[in-house]
Amino acid sequence: MNDSQAEQKDPNLIDRREYRKRFKAYMARIVDTAKKVMDMPLENKVSWGSTLEEDAIKFANSPAVLFEDIALTYKEFNGLVNQYANYFISKGLKRGDVVIIFMKNRLKLLAIFTAIAKVGAINSMINTELRRKSLIYCLNLTPGKFAVIGGECIDLFNEVKSELELSSIEEFYFVPDLGKLSTPSGFVSLPEVINDFPTSNPATVVNVKNNDPIAYVFTSGTTGLPKAAIVPHYKMTATGYLFGEWATMLTSDDIFYICLPFFHSTALQTSWSACFATGAAVAVGRKFSTSRFWDEIRKYKATGFSYVGEICRYLMNQPPSPDDLNNSVRAVIGNGLRPEIWMDFKKRFGIERVAEFYGSSEGNGAFVNTLNFDCTTGTTTGMYAIVKYDIENDTPVYNDKGYMIKVKPGEVGLLIFKNVSPQKFRGYTDKKATQKKLIQNVFEEGDEWFNTGDLMRDQGCKHAAFVDRLGDTFRWKGHNVSTTEVEEVLNVNDQIEMSCVYGVQLPGTDGRAGMAIIIPIGSIDDFDLRTLAINLKQNLADFAVPIFLRFSSEISVTATYKFKKSVLKVAGFDIGTITDPIYVMLPNKSEYQPLTKEIYDNIIAHKYKF
């Protein structure tokens, strides 16, 4: 057997013959839109707003947005967007201004976002699950001309308002939700003031360029707090074709259900944009609910939906039902669908196409499963490399010339993307944070690459599979958790001398659950766990609160005084090998309790729904 034949039998590799067959058919299908995207220079005037205006002509009477009992066609949605845009223009909003958006999923969020984009201003998309310190930081990080606050978020906003730097904000707008609240003092009811404004397209759209920022999306920061990643219009326009026409083959007859939050890139940059690019309709879900998910899919007659891996896991954990195949879904877009449930998930719910992807809000490259192979993040047109990485010492492996070494097909390594135009890393609002993501002299003197911080498996045929996340960030409940941010909250506690946070694997779940090893000041018997739990919940999003606490007298470090997180991750919460006391916060509980043998066994047996 030659090497080529051996490779074909490796389950970690893409079959070369099948790859050539699918690639040929794929290129024949996308040739027209591929030319359209490739001819889309960054300085042209194709933008999110101009895309909607084209749709309002081409798909005038096709549904654009469905939300609960409301259905708007593309013409109607564009008219609503224009009312918001024309009002904002009358108030002096202009290209490059920033508008703070603090709202949860609903139709008005999509309309307001698009209106701001038509003006050429920037939507600062605040994560509605942030609390206290992180929320204050993000609201202050991108000072805005206006602030738009949803009725569902007004209490959270008011809790931190006294600690915000509000000098740049000229107007506070309130968007009531189901009419439950009257407009608070100091706010203007945005839906009311737009009523008398025209539904005609504003003149500003022609001045918006594809390279202009459309949004700031907040990502987990290894420095301890979120960073504002800059999202340009072209990430919405070009990505729409990639996912809409090339990966899922959506048309104006499709209805795509999105229940992920729109401050999340999977909803904003990939799924919604796929609909705009093809004239498909967006069915907006307020949030993901395991019990209501398929009912909403059937209500909207959705032919697709967006996911993160945890959603797929939750749906698979439900008892099998005769209605499992009673749906119209044929294609899905998302990331994190684990290989061990991939095939069963497709079969159980009758899903034909899985447009799994790998990417980040700020990254300069992405992988997309355009050829519909199983158990892969797909391929990329970008210049990338997967290089050998020493996990134990948390550093790339270098050859005797001081350059990095590419892995062989089937091997795992660190994914990096070359930082060259048009694949330039746009970075964050913080220039120092931007520079930290770039590495130089990787394969030759003077070259520059973007460090994704993620481990990928080279599957051959320019395909790769996500393996794990490195460093000070891990993924839990569909969110990136900054370990440094959690450590900062822990370390200000006067009971704690030092802490180290990391992610550990939980059987039957996706991502990693948060765990903190703590060196207490004084005896563990005198430690106030209740106060610590309250403090964590007040200052962190629910998904960032550690599930496990391990108390120890020391934390192992490297020669350069970095925590040996790889050792801690391997040890996990195994009370059979760890002699330190461990505490756990079980699902639907608000306090930590000792991790006993019985609780440990029940966790391993999947008896708790984390």
C-alpha positions as CSV (number, residue, x, y, z in Angstrom):
1,M,0.0,0.0,0.0
2,N,1.4,3.4,-1.0
3,D,1.2,6.6,1.1
4,S,-1.7,7.9,-0.9
5,Q,-3.8,4.8,-0.3
6,A,-2.9,4.8,3.4
7,E,-4.1,8.4,3.7
8,Q,-7.5,7.5,2.2
9,K,-8.1,5.0,5.0
10,D,-7.3,7.5,7.8
11,P,-10.6,8.7,9.4
12,N,-8.9,12.0,10.2
13,L,-8.3,12.8,6.6
14,I,-10.6,13.9,3.7
15,D,-10.9,11.4,0.9
16,R,-9.0,12.9,-2.0
17,R,-11.1,11.4,-4.8
18,E,-14.4,12.5,-3.2
19,Y,-12.8,16.0,-2.6
20,R,-12.0,16.4,-6.3
21,K,-15.5,15.3,-7.3
22,R,-17.3,17.7,-4.9
23,F,-14.9,20.5,-5.6
24,K,-15.5,20.3,-9.4
25,A,-19.3,20.4,-9.0
26,Y,-19.1,23.1,-6.4
27,M,-17.0,25.5,-8.5
28,A,-19.3,25.0,-11.5
29,R,-22.3,26.0,-9.3
30,I,-20.7,29.2,-7.6
31,V,-18.8,30.6,-10.6
32,D,-21.1,33.6,-11.0
33,T,-21.3,34.7,-7.3
34,A,-17.6,33.9,-6.9
35,K,-16.8,36.4,-9.5
36,K,-19.1,38.9,-7.8
37,V,-17.3,38.5,-4.5
38,M,-13.8,38.5,-6.0
39,D,-14.7,41.7,-7.8
40,M,-15.8,43.4,-4.6
41,P,-12.9,45.8,-3.8
42,L,-12.7,47.0,-0.3
43,E,-13.1,50.6,-1.2
44,N,-16.3,50.2,-3.3
45,K,-19.7,51.2,-2.2
46,V,-21.2,47.7,-1.7
47,S,-22.4,47.8,1.9
48,W,-24.9,46.2,4.3
49,G,-27.4,49.0,3.5
50,S,-27.0,48.8,-0.2
51,T,-27.5,45.1,-0.1
52,L,-30.9,45.5,1.7
53,E,-31.9,48.2,-0.9
54,E,-31.2,45.8,-3.7
55,D,-33.2,43.1,-1.9
56,A,-36.1,45.5,-1.4
57,I,-36.3,45.7,-5.2
58,K,-35.4,42.1,-6.2
59,F,-37.4,40.4,-3.4
60,A,-39.9,43.2,-2.6
61,N,-42.8,40.9,-1.6
62,S,-40.8,38.0,-0.2
63,P,-40.6,37.8,3.6
64,A,-37.6,39.4,5.2
65,V,-38.1,39.2,8.9
66,L,-40.5,37.0,10.9
67,F,-40.8,37.7,14.7
68,E,-43.5,36.2,16.8
69,D,-46.7,37.4,15.1
70,I,-45.0,40.0,12.9
71,A,-44.0,39.3,9.3
72,L,-42.3,42.0,7.1
73,T,-41.5,41.7,3.5
74,Y,-38.1,43.0,2.2
75,K,-39.9,46.2,0.9
76,E,-41.6,46.7,4.3
77,F,-38.5,46.0,6.3
78,N,-36.4,48.4,4.2
79,G,-39.1,51.1,4.7
80,L,-38.9,50.6,8.5
81,V,-35.1,50.7,8.5
82,N,-35.3,53.9,6.5
83,Q,-37.5,55.6,9.1
84,Y,-34.9,54.9,11.8
85,A,-32.1,56.0,9.5
86,N,-33.7,59.2,8.4
87,Y,-34.5,60.0,12.0
88,F,-30.9,59.4,13.1
89,I,-29.6,61.6,10.3
90,S,-32.0,64.4,11.4
91,K,-30.3,64.1,14.8
92,G,-26.8,64.6,13.4
93,L,-25.6,61.0,13.2
94,K,-23.0,60.6,10.6
95,R,-20.5,58.2,9.1
96,G,-18.0,56.9,11.7
97,D,-20.1,57.8,14.7
98,V,-20.7,55.1,17.3
99,V,-24.1,54.0,18.7
100,I,-24.3,51.8,21.7
101,I,-26.8,49.0,21.3
102,F,-27.9,47.1,24.4
103,M,-30.9,45.0,23.3
104,K,-31.9,41.4,23.1
105,N,-33.2,39.6,20.0
106,R,-36.2,41.0,18.3
107,L,-37.3,42.6,15.0
108,K,-36.5,46.2,16.1
109,L,-32.9,45.3,16.9
110,L,-32.4,44.2,13.3
111,A,-34.0,47.3,12.0
112,I,-32.0,49.7,14.2
113,F,-28.7,47.9,13.4
114,T,-29.3,48.2,9.7
115,A,-30.4,51.8,10.0
116,I,-27.2,52.8,11.7
117,A,-25.3,50.8,9.0
118,K,-27.1,52.8,6.3
119,V,-25.8,56.1,7.9
120,G,-22.3,54.7,7.9
121,A,-22.2,54.7,11.7
122,I,-20.9,51.9,13.9
123,N,-23.1,49.6,16.1
124,S,-21.4,48.8,19.4
125,M,-23.1,45.5,20.1
126,I,-23.0,45.1,23.9
127,N,-23.3,41.5,25.2
128,T,-26.6,41.5,27.2
129,E,-25.3,38.7,29.5
130,L,-22.5,40.8,30.9
131,R,-22.7,42.0,34.5
132,R,-21.2,44.8,36.6
133,K,-17.4,45.1,35.9
134,S,-17.4,43.6,32.4
135,L,-20.6,45.5,31.4
136,I,-19.2,48.8,32.7
137,Y,-16.0,48.2,30.9
138,C,-17.6,47.5,27.5
139,L,-20.0,50.4,27.8
140,N,-17.1,52.7,28.5
141,L,-14.8,51.2,25.9
142,T,-16.6,52.5,22.8
143,P,-18.1,55.9,23.7
144,G,-21.1,56.6,21.6
145,K,-23.0,59.5,20.2
146,F,-26.3,57.7,21.1
147,A,-27.2,54.8,23.3
148,V,-30.1,52.5,22.4
149,I,-31.4,50.5,25.4
150,G,-34.1,47.8,25.2
151,G,-36.8,47.6,27.8
152,E,-35.5,44.1,28.7
153,C,-32.1,45.6,29.5
154,I,-33.0,48.8,31.2
155,D,-32.6,47.5,34.8
156,L,-29.1,46.2,34.0
157,F,-28.2,49.5,32.4
158,N,-29.5,51.6,35.3
159,E,-27.6,49.4,37.8
160,V,-24.3,50.6,36.3
161,K,-25.3,53.9,34.9
162,S,-23.7,55.9,37.8
163,E,-20.3,54.3,37.0
164,L,-20.4,55.0,33.2
165,E,-18.6,57.7,31.3
166,L,-21.5,59.3,29.5
167,S,-20.1,62.6,28.4
168,S,-20.1,61.7,24.7
169,I,-23.7,60.5,24.6
170,E,-26.1,63.2,23.3
171,E,-29.3,61.1,23.5
172,F,-30.5,58.0,25.3
173,Y,-33.1,56.0,23.4
174,F,-35.5,53.5,24.9
175,V,-37.0,50.7,22.9
176,P,-39.9,49.2,24.9
177,D,-40.5,45.4,24.8
178,L,-44.2,44.4,24.5
179,G,-45.2,47.7,26.0
180,K,-44.4,46.5,29.5
181,L,-42.6,49.6,30.6
182,S,-43.1,53.3,30.2
183,T,-40.3,55.4,28.9
184,P,-37.8,56.1,31.8
185,S,-36.9,59.7,32.7
186,G,-34.1,61.0,30.5
187,F,-34.8,58.6,27.6
188,V,-36.6,59.1,24.3
189,S,-38.9,56.4,23.0
190,L,-37.3,55.6,19.7
191,P,-40.2,53.7,18.1
192,E,-42.4,56.7,18.7
193,V,-40.2,59.5,17.3
194,I,-39.6,57.7,13.9
195,N,-43.3,57.5,13.0
196,D,-43.3,60.7,10.9
197,F,-40.1,60.1,9.1
198,P,-40.0,59.0,5.4
199,T,-39.6,55.4,4.3
200,S,-37.4,56.4,1.4
201,N,-33.8,55.3,1.1
202,P,-31.4,57.9,2.8
203,A,-28.8,59.5,0.6
204,T,-26.0,58.4,3.0
205,V,-25.9,54.8,1.8
206,V,-23.9,55.7,-1.4
207,N,-21.1,57.1,0.8
208,V,-20.7,53.9,2.9
209,K,-17.7,51.8,1.7
210,N,-17.3,48.1,2.0
211,N,-14.2,48.6,4.2
212,D,-16.0,50.9,6.7
213,P,-16.7,49.4,10.2
214,I,-20.3,48.3,10.7
215,A,-20.0,47.0,14.2
216,Y,-17.9,46.5,17.3
217,V,-18.3,42.9,18.6
218,F,-16.9,42.1,22.0
219,T,-14.6,39.1,22.4
220,S,-13.0,37.6,25.4
221,G,-9.8,39.3,26.3
222,T,-6.7,37.6,27.5
223,T,-5.8,40.8,29.3
224,G,-8.7,40.2,31.6
225,L,-11.6,42.1,30.0
226,P,-13.5,41.9,26.6
227,K,-12.0,43.5,23.5
228,A,-14.0,45.4,20.9
229,A,-13.3,43.6,17.5
230,I,-13.9,45.8,14.5
231,V,-16.3,44.2,12.0
232,P,-16.3,45.9,8.5
233,H,-19.2,45.8,6.1
234,Y,-17.4,43.4,3.8
235,K,-17.5,40.8,6.6
236,M,-21.2,40.9,6.3
237,T,-21.6,41.2,2.6
238,A,-19.0,38.8,1.3
239,T,-19.7,36.3,4.1
240,G,-23.3,36.3,3.1
241,Y,-22.5,34.8,-0.2
242,L,-20.1,32.4,1.3
243,F,-22.7,30.9,3.7
244,G,-25.9,31.7,1.8
245,E,-25.2,30.6,-1.7
246,W,-22.0,28.5,-1.4
247,A,-22.4,26.5,1.9
248,T,-26.2,26.2,2.3
249,M,-27.6,27.1,-1.1
250,L,-30.3,29.3,0.4
251,T,-32.9,31.0,-1.9
252,S,-35.7,33.5,-1.4
253,D,-38.0,30.5,-0.6
254,D,-36.0,29.6,2.5
255,I,-36.7,30.7,6.1
256,F,-33.7,30.7,8.5
257,Y,-34.3,30.5,12.2
258,I,-31.9,32.4,14.4
259,C,-32.2,32.2,18.2
260,L,-28.6,32.9,19.0
261,P,-28.0,36.5,20.2
262,F,-27.2,39.1,17.6
263,F,-24.2,40.4,19.5
264,H,-22.8,36.9,18.7
265,S,-20.9,36.6,15.4
266,T,-22.6,33.3,14.4
267,A,-26.0,35.1,14.3
268,L,-24.8,38.5,13.1
269,Q,-22.0,37.8,10.6
270,T,-22.8,34.4,9.2
271,S,-26.5,33.5,9.5
272,W,-28.3,36.8,9.0
273,S,-25.9,37.8,6.3
274,A,-26.6,34.5,4.5
275,C,-30.3,35.5,4.3
276,F,-29.6,39.0,3.0
277,A,-27.3,37.6,0.3
278,T,-29.9,35.3,-1.0
279,G,-33.3,36.9,-0.2
280,A,-34.1,34.3,2.4
281,A,-36.2,35.3,5.4
282,V,-34.9,35.6,9.0
283,A,-37.1,34.1,11.7
284,V,-36.0,35.7,14.9
285,G,-36.1,33.7,18.2
286,R,-35.8,35.7,21.4
287,K,-33.4,33.0,22.8
288,F,-32.7,29.3,22.6
289,S,-35.1,27.1,24.5
290,T,-34.6,23.3,24.3
291,S,-38.3,22.7,25.0
292,R,-39.6,25.3,22.4
293,F,-36.9,24.9,19.7
294,W,-38.6,22.5,17.4
295,D,-42.1,24.1,18.0
296,E,-40.7,27.4,16.8
297,I,-39.0,25.7,13.8
298,R,-42.3,24.3,12.8
299,K,-44.2,27.5,13.5
300,Y,-42.0,29.5,11.1
301,K,-41.7,26.5,8.7
302,A,-37.9,27.1,8.9
303,T,-35.7,25.3,6.4
304,G,-32.5,26.1,8.3
305,F,-31.2,27.4,11.6
306,S,-28.0,28.6,13.2
307,Y,-26.3,26.7,16.0
308,V,-23.4,26.5,18.4
309,G,-22.3,23.0,19.5
310,E,-24.1,23.3,22.8
311,I,-27.4,23.7,21.1
312,C,-26.9,20.5,19.2
313,R,-25.9,18.7,22.3
314,Y,-29.0,19.9,24.2
315,L,-31.3,18.8,21.3
316,M,-29.7,15.4,21.2
317,N,-30.1,15.0,25.0
318,Q,-33.9,15.3,24.7
319,P,-35.7,11.9,24.6
320,P,-36.3,10.7,21.0
321,S,-39.7,11.7,19.7
322,P,-41.9,10.7,16.7
323,D,-41.8,14.4,15.8
324,D,-38.0,14.5,15.4
325,L,-38.3,14.3,11.6
326,N,-41.3,16.5,11.5
327,N,-39.5,19.6,10.3
328,S,-38.5,21.3,7.1
329,V,-34.9,21.9,8.0
330,R,-32.4,20.9,5.4
331,A,-29.3,23.1,6.1
332,V,-27.7,24.6,9.3
333,I,-24.9,27.1,9.9
334,G,-22.8,27.1,13.0
335,N,-19.7,26.0,14.9
336,G,-18.8,23.4,17.5
337,L,-20.8,20.4,16.4
338,R,-18.7,17.7,17.9
339,P,-17.6,14.7,15.7
340,E,-19.0,12.1,18.2
341,I,-22.6,13.3,17.7
342,W,-22.3,14.7,14.1
343,M,-23.8,11.8,12.2
344,D,-26.5,11.0,14.7
345,F,-27.6,14.6,14.8
346,K,-28.0,14.7,11.0
347,K,-29.9,11.4,10.9
348,R,-32.2,12.1,13.9
349,F,-33.4,15.4,12.6
350,G,-33.1,14.8,8.8
351,I,-30.5,17.5,8.1
352,E,-28.8,17.3,4.7
353,R,-26.2,20.1,5.0
354,V,-24.1,21.2,7.9
355,A,-22.3,24.4,7.2
356,E,-19.9,24.1,10.1
357,F,-17.3,26.8,10.2
358,Y,-14.3,28.0,12.1
359,G,-13.6,31.7,12.6
360,S,-13.7,34.6,15.1
361,S,-15.2,38.1,15.2
362,E,-11.8,39.7,14.8
363,G,-9.9,37.0,12.8
364,N,-8.5,37.5,9.3
365,G,-9.4,34.0,8.1
366,A,-12.1,31.4,8.4
367,F,-12.8,27.8,7.4
368,V,-16.3,26.8,6.0
369,N,-17.7,23.4,5.2
370,T,-18.8,24.4,1.7
371,L,-18.4,20.8,0.3
372,N,-20.6,19.3,2.9
373,F,-18.1,16.7,4.3
374,D,-18.8,15.3,7.7
375,C,-16.8,16.1,10.9
376,T,-14.9,19.1,9.5
377,T,-14.8,22.9,9.7
378,G,-14.2,22.8,6.0
379,T,-11.7,24.7,3.9
380,T,-10.5,28.2,3.4
381,T,-9.3,30.4,0.6
382,G,-7.0,32.3,2.9
383,M,-3.3,31.8,3.4
384,Y,-2.9,29.7,6.6
385,A,-0.6,27.2,8.3
386,I,-1.0,24.7,11.1
387,V,2.2,24.6,13.0
388,K,3.6,22.3,15.7
389,Y,2.9,23.4,19.2
390,D,4.3,22.3,22.6
391,I,1.2,22.3,24.8
392,E,3.1,21.5,28.0
393,N,5.3,24.6,27.6
394,D,2.7,26.7,25.8
395,T,4.9,27.6,22.9
396,P,5.2,26.8,19.2
397,V,8.0,24.4,18.2
398,Y,10.9,25.9,16.2
399,N,13.5,24.3,13.9
400,D,17.2,24.9,14.2
401,K,16.9,28.0,12.0
402,G,14.4,29.6,14.4
403,Y,11.3,29.1,12.2
404,M,8.0,27.3,12.9
405,I,7.3,23.8,11.6
406,K,4.1,22.8,9.7
407,V,2.4,19.7,10.9
408,K,1.7,16.7,8.6
409,P,-1.8,15.7,7.4
410,G,-3.6,14.1,10.3
411,E,-1.6,15.9,13.0
412,V,-2.7,18.7,15.4
413,G,-1.1,22.1,15.7
414,L,-1.6,25.8,16.1
415,L,-3.6,27.5,13.4
416,I,-2.2,30.8,12.0
417,F,-3.3,33.0,9.1
418,K,-0.9,35.2,7.1
419,N,-1.5,38.9,7.7
420,V,-1.4,40.3,4.1
421,S,-3.9,42.3,2.1
422,P,-6.8,41.6,1.5
423,Q,-6.5,39.3,4.4
424,K,-5.3,42.0,6.8
425,F,-6.2,41.7,10.5
426,R,-8.4,44.7,11.3
427,G,-7.8,44.2,15.0
428,Y,-9.4,45.8,18.0
429,T,-10.0,49.3,19.2
430,D,-7.0,48.7,21.5
431,K,-3.9,48.9,19.3
432,K,-1.7,47.1,21.9
433,A,-4.2,44.2,22.0
434,T,-4.1,44.1,18.2
435,Q,-0.3,43.8,18.1
436,K,-0.3,41.0,20.6
437,K,-2.2,38.8,18.2
438,L,0.4,39.1,15.5
439,I,3.6,37.1,15.2
440,Q,6.6,37.8,12.9
441,N,9.4,35.8,11.3
442,V,7.3,32.6,11.2
443,F,8.7,30.9,8.1
444,E,11.0,33.7,6.8
445,E,12.3,37.0,7.9
446,G,9.8,39.8,7.8
447,D,6.6,37.7,7.4
448,E,3.7,38.3,9.7
449,W,0.9,36.0,10.8
450,F,-2.3,36.2,12.9
451,N,-2.2,33.9,15.9
452,T,-5.7,32.3,16.3
453,G,-4.8,30.6,19.6
454,D,-6.6,27.5,18.5
455,L,-5.5,23.9,17.9
456,M,-6.6,22.4,14.6
457,R,-6.2,19.0,12.9
458,D,-4.9,19.1,9.4
459,Q,-7.3,16.8,7.4
460,G,-5.6,17.2,4.1
461,C,-7.2,18.7,0.9
462,K,-7.0,22.1,2.6
463,H,-9.5,21.0,5.2
464,A,-9.1,21.2,9.0
465,A,-11.0,20.2,12.2
466,F,-11.2,22.2,15.4
467,V,-9.6,20.5,18.3
468,D,-9.2,22.9,21.3
469,R,-8.6,26.4,22.4
470,L,-5.2,27.5,23.9
471,G,-4.2,29.9,26.5
472,D,-6.4,32.1,28.6
473,T,-9.7,31.5,26.9
474,F,-12.0,28.5,26.8
475,R,-15.5,28.0,25.4
476,W,-18.6,27.2,27.6
477,K,-22.3,27.5,26.8
478,G,-21.5,28.9,23.4
479,H,-19.4,31.7,24.8
480,N,-15.7,32.4,25.1
481,V,-14.7,32.8,28.7
482,S,-11.6,34.9,29.6
483,T,-9.8,33.1,32.4
484,T,-8.0,36.3,33.3
485,E,-11.3,38.2,33.7
486,V,-12.6,35.5,36.1
487,E,-9.3,35.5,38.0
488,E,-9.5,39.3,38.5
489,V,-12.9,38.9,40.1
490,L,-11.6,36.2,42.3
491,N,-8.4,37.9,43.3
492,V,-10.0,41.0,44.7
493,N,-11.7,38.8,47.3
494,D,-10.0,39.4,50.6
495,Q,-10.2,35.7,51.4
496,I,-8.0,34.8,48.3
497,E,-4.3,35.1,48.0
498,M,-4.1,33.8,44.4
499,S,-6.2,32.0,41.9
500,C,-5.9,30.3,38.5
501,V,-8.8,29.7,36.2
502,Y,-9.0,27.1,33.4
503,G,-11.6,25.0,31.6
504,V,-12.2,21.3,32.3
505,Q,-14.1,18.7,30.2
506,L,-17.4,17.5,31.5
507,P,-18.8,14.3,30.2
508,G,-21.8,14.8,27.9
509,T,-21.2,18.5,27.3
510,D,-19.5,20.7,24.7
511,G,-16.7,23.1,25.5
512,R,-15.2,23.3,28.9
513,A,-16.6,24.1,32.3
514,G,-14.9,26.7,34.4
515,M,-12.7,25.6,37.3
516,A,-10.6,27.7,39.6
517,I,-7.8,26.6,41.9
518,I,-7.5,28.9,44.9
519,I,-4.9,29.6,47.5
520,P,-7.0,30.9,50.4
521,I,-5.8,33.3,53.1
522,G,-6.3,31.3,56.2
523,S,-8.1,28.0,56.7
524,I,-10.6,26.6,54.2
525,D,-12.8,25.9,57.2
526,D,-13.3,29.7,57.7
527,F,-13.7,30.4,53.9
528,D,-17.1,32.1,53.1
529,L,-18.2,30.3,50.0
530,R,-21.6,31.9,50.0
531,T,-20.2,35.4,49.8
532,L,-17.8,34.3,47.1
533,A,-20.7,32.9,45.0
534,I,-22.7,36.0,45.3
535,N,-19.8,38.2,44.3
536,L,-19.1,36.0,41.2
537,K,-22.7,36.1,40.1
538,Q,-22.8,39.9,40.5
539,N,-19.7,40.5,38.5
540,L,-19.7,37.8,35.9
541,A,-22.0,36.5,33.2
542,D,-23.6,33.2,34.3
543,F,-21.6,31.3,31.8
544,A,-18.3,32.6,33.2
545,V,-19.0,31.7,36.9
546,P,-16.7,28.7,37.7
547,I,-18.5,25.4,38.2
548,F,-15.7,23.9,40.3
549,L,-13.4,25.4,43.0
550,R,-10.3,23.6,44.1
551,F,-8.5,24.8,47.2
552,S,-4.8,24.3,47.5
553,S,-1.7,25.5,49.3
554,E,0.2,26.1,46.0
555,I,-0.2,26.4,42.3
556,S,2.6,25.0,40.0
557,V,4.2,27.5,37.7
558,T,6.7,27.3,34.8
559,A,10.3,28.7,34.9
560,T,8.8,32.0,33.5
561,Y,6.2,32.0,36.3
562,K,3.2,31.0,34.1
563,F,0.6,28.8,35.7
564,K,0.9,25.1,34.5
565,K,-2.7,25.1,33.2
566,S,-2.2,22.1,31.0
567,V,-1.5,20.0,34.2
568,L,-4.5,21.4,35.9
569,K,-6.7,20.7,32.9
570,V,-5.7,17.1,32.8
571,A,-6.3,16.6,36.5
572,G,-9.7,18.2,36.1
573,F,-12.0,17.6,39.1
574,D,-11.1,13.9,39.6
575,I,-11.5,13.4,43.3
576,G,-9.9,10.0,42.9
577,T,-6.5,11.5,42.2
578,I,-6.8,15.0,43.7
579,T,-6.4,15.3,47.5
580,D,-7.3,19.0,47.6
581,P,-10.8,19.8,48.6
582,I,-13.1,20.5,45.6
583,Y,-16.4,22.3,45.6
584,V,-19.1,22.4,42.9
585,M,-22.0,24.6,41.9
586,L,-24.6,22.2,40.5
587,P,-27.2,23.3,37.9
588,N,-29.9,25.6,39.2
589,K,-28.0,26.1,42.4
590,S,-26.6,29.4,43.7
591,E,-24.0,28.1,46.2
592,Y,-21.0,25.8,46.2
593,Q,-21.1,22.5,48.0
594,P,-18.4,19.9,48.6
595,L,-17.8,17.5,45.7
596,T,-18.6,14.2,47.2
597,K,-18.0,10.7,45.7
598,E,-21.8,10.5,45.0
599,I,-22.0,13.8,43.3
600,Y,-18.9,13.1,41.3
601,D,-20.3,9.7,40.1
602,N,-23.5,11.4,39.1
603,I,-21.6,14.0,37.1
604,I,-19.7,11.3,35.3
605,A,-23.0,9.5,34.6
606,H,-24.6,12.6,33.1
607,K,-27.2,12.9,35.7
608,Y,-26.9,16.7,36.0
609,K,-27.9,19.0,33.1
610,F,-25.0,21.4,33.1
